[in-house]
Amino acid sequence: MMAESWIMTTDAEMRTDLLERLDNIPSVRSADLDVFVDNGMVTLNGHVDTHQARFEVESVAKRVAGIRGVKNHLKPRPTMDRRWY
């Protein structure tokens, strides 16, 4: 008998997985983001430094197992407000 090829993932597990992945993106500070997962739907709020970072966060979220969709409300910071690390 074969095991199921998918495993149920809770919203909390998906959120944790996503936050861990975001910590691996040098241009993103996960502390600046609010990440909510409800029934597999991710909502992203907060600020990132660039439009590219905004799309990168969304792309990473879509690759997390169990995620059904992403509502990306992230906003790029104005140039004067960007943090340089």
C-alpha positions in Angstrom: 0.0 0.0 0.0 1.4 3.4 -1.0 1.5 6.3 1.4 -0.4 9.4 0.4 1.7 11.8 -1.7 0.5 14.9 0.2 0.4 15.7 3.8 -2.1 18.1 5.4 -0.3 21.2 6.7 -1.8 23.6 9.2 -1.9 27.3 8.8 0.6 27.7 11.6 3.0 25.3 9.9 2.7 27.1 6.6 3.3 30.4 8.3 6.4 29.1 10.1 7.7 27.6 6.8 7.2 30.8 5.0 8.8 32.9 7.7 11.9 30.6 7.7 12.1 31.0 3.9 11.8 34.7 4.1 14.7 34.8 6.6 16.9 33.4 3.8 16.3 36.4 1.5 19.0 39.0 2.3 16.9 41.9 1.0 13.9 41.1 3.2 13.5 41.7 6.9 10.7 39.4 8.0 10.3 41.5 11.1 9.0 44.3 8.8 6.2 42.0 7.5 2.9 40.8 8.9 2.2 37.3 7.6 -1.2 35.8 8.1 -2.4 32.4 6.9 -6.0 31.4 7.0 -7.2 28.2 5.4 -4.2 28.2 3.1 -4.6 31.8 2.0 -1.6 34.0 2.8 -2.0 37.7 3.4 1.2 39.8 3.3 1.3 43.3 4.9 4.1 45.6 5.7 7.0 47.2 3.8 9.9 46.0 1.7 12.8 48.0 0.2 11.9 47.5 -3.5 9.3 46.3 -5.9 11.6 43.4 -6.7 11.6 42.3 -3.0 7.8 42.6 -3.0 7.5 40.2 -5.9 10.2 37.9 -4.5 8.3 37.5 -1.2 5.1 36.7 -3.1 6.9 34.1 -5.2 8.4 32.4 -2.2 5.0 32.3 -0.5 3.4 30.6 -3.5 6.0 27.8 -3.3 5.2 26.9 0.3 3.4 23.5 0.5 -0.3 23.9 1.2 -0.6 27.6 0.2 -3.7 28.1 -2.0 -3.2 31.8 -2.8 -1.4 35.0 -1.8 -2.8 38.5 -1.2 0.2 40.7 -1.4 -0.4 44.1 0.3 3.3 44.8 0.7 4.5 48.3 -0.1 7.9 49.4 -1.2 9.4 52.0 1.0 10.1 55.4 -0.5 13.7 55.8 -1.4 14.5 58.1 1.5 13.1 55.5 4.0 15.1 52.5 2.8 17.3 50.8 5.3 20.8 49.8 4.1 22.4 46.8 5.8 
